[in-house]
Amino acid sequence: MKYAVARIALYIFLLLAPLSMAAVFGPGGHGFLGELGRSFALLAFTIVTMQFVLSARLSWIERPFGLDMLFRFHKAMAVFATVLLLLHPVLLAAGGAGWALLIGFDVPWHIWLGRLVLLVLLTLVGISWFRLALCLEYERWRRWHNALAVLLLALGFVHSWNAGRDPTAGPLRFLWPGLVGAAALAYLYHRVVRPFWLWRHPYRVVEVIQETPEVWTIKLRPPEGRRLGDYLPGQFCFLTLKRGRGLPTEEHHWTISSSPTEQGFITFTIKESGDFTATIGQTRPGDTAAVLGPYGRFSYVLHPEEGDLIFIAGGIGITPLMSMLRHMRDTRADRCVLLIYANTTQSDIAFRDELAAIEAGASPRLQVIHILSRPEAGWAGETGRLDRAKVERLCGKDVADKAYYVCGPPAMMTAVLAILQELGAAQSAVQVERFSLFEN
């Protein structure tokens, strides 16, 4: 907790430092609305520079929060900065600069540049918010997002340096380019330096296992002479497979399905669910991969105070929970776990035999309940959807005294979280893992 507070305090300090310096050393004298407009611009552009740092997947920033929370914050701050920058020229015009600032043609070049900055910003935010509606594939969106973000940073700096006297006043003349430099370094590290280093030391595929007709486990070994990085059961990595044979090379985040206790290899269990993952079964031993991570806080080991655990999984959402169960088995953890695992048919159940073996063992004390929405003839287990009646019956009494880990399709997770809230489970007792990160 103290590490999270320290990072939040540092972020707030960096956001407020330019405003404080401008208040002390700036020229002033622009009236209330004019000063408010200038302050909005200073704050917004500082947020823009920090966006590059937040999105660089730096472990020391991510660790206390989890990458999903960090990316949601990144998205929210992008909207906040957009609002501030849109208000910036309006407040300046209302504060005495005149409405020609907004609509006039006979204005200095740096004003035209400022208008271009706003156009780039609106385009950047628009394609991010409406990516799915625009039918932009993730890789194409990411290329546009990165290009526009770099253009915004460069044009914004040139505009601010020439349009006003605040960025060149006192110590701000050093801090302002320093913030831009920090953003540029974070971007270069994230997009150039670290990928280069990862491909200099690639992991190698040693086994490909078909778990179900559409689910595959990829087993990887680290490069010779290097050990696996430490990870927690339930965490995920960004994986880029280089396979040749005309197969695509794209980066995707996948949950680790192995346990940290299993030395010398790491596994990712992946379902065919899109253009890229449809080719996952064509991966072969000998293919190489860049592995970036681990990330995330979806792990029971981070919550030692919890009592009985209830795992709720839908489909491939079993992956992080499987990592935790393997870790409990290997460490002989004295934990009581109920796993409610929903699938469509019996053939869709991943790890069925291994789950049965763990259930038959002593550690953890595991009970597995399978639910099928389209059961075949002869199925004697639970059927239908995971509704409130099932959750209440299967979880038993004292719902509020148990801890819950939920992972699966978005619609299922939304329904389950609402049900748990209705039944009295505290929000702090429910951990979720979402596969749809706001990636960068």
KAPERA-V47803 format. One record per run of one state. SS is the DSSP state (alpha for helix, beta for strand, coil for the rest). FROM is the first residue (numbers start at 1). TO is the last residue. If there is no record, write none. Layout:
# KAPERA-V47803
ss=SS from=FROM to=TO
ss=SS from=FROM to=TO
This chain:
# KAPERA-V47803
ss=coil from=1 to=1
ss=alpha from=2 to=25
ss=coil from=26 to=30
ss=alpha from=31 to=54
ss=coil from=55 to=58
ss=alpha from=59 to=62
ss=coil from=63 to=66
ss=alpha from=67 to=97
ss=coil from=98 to=99
ss=alpha from=100 to=103
ss=coil from=104 to=108
ss=alpha from=109 to=129
ss=coil from=130 to=137
ss=alpha from=138 to=163
ss=coil from=164 to=165
ss=alpha from=166 to=168
ss=coil from=169 to=171
ss=alpha from=172 to=200
ss=coil from=201 to=202
ss=beta from=203 to=212
ss=coil from=213 to=214
ss=beta from=215 to=221
ss=coil from=222 to=235
ss=beta from=236 to=242
ss=coil from=243 to=250
ss=beta from=251 to=256
ss=coil from=257 to=265
ss=beta from=266 to=271
ss=coil from=272 to=276
ss=alpha from=277 to=282
ss=coil from=283 to=287
ss=beta from=288 to=295
ss=coil from=296 to=299
ss=alpha from=300 to=302
ss=coil from=303 to=308
ss=beta from=309 to=314
ss=alpha from=315 to=331
ss=coil from=332 to=335
ss=beta from=336 to=343
ss=coil from=344 to=345
ss=alpha from=346 to=348
ss=coil from=349 to=351
ss=alpha from=352 to=360
ss=coil from=361 to=364
ss=beta from=365 to=372
ss=coil from=373 to=381
ss=beta from=382 to=383
ss=coil from=384 to=387
ss=alpha from=388 to=395
ss=coil from=396 to=398
ss=alpha from=399 to=401
ss=coil from=402 to=402
ss=beta from=403 to=407
ss=coil from=408 to=409
ss=alpha from=410 to=422
ss=coil from=423 to=426
ss=alpha from=427 to=429
ss=beta from=430 to=433
ss=coil from=434 to=440
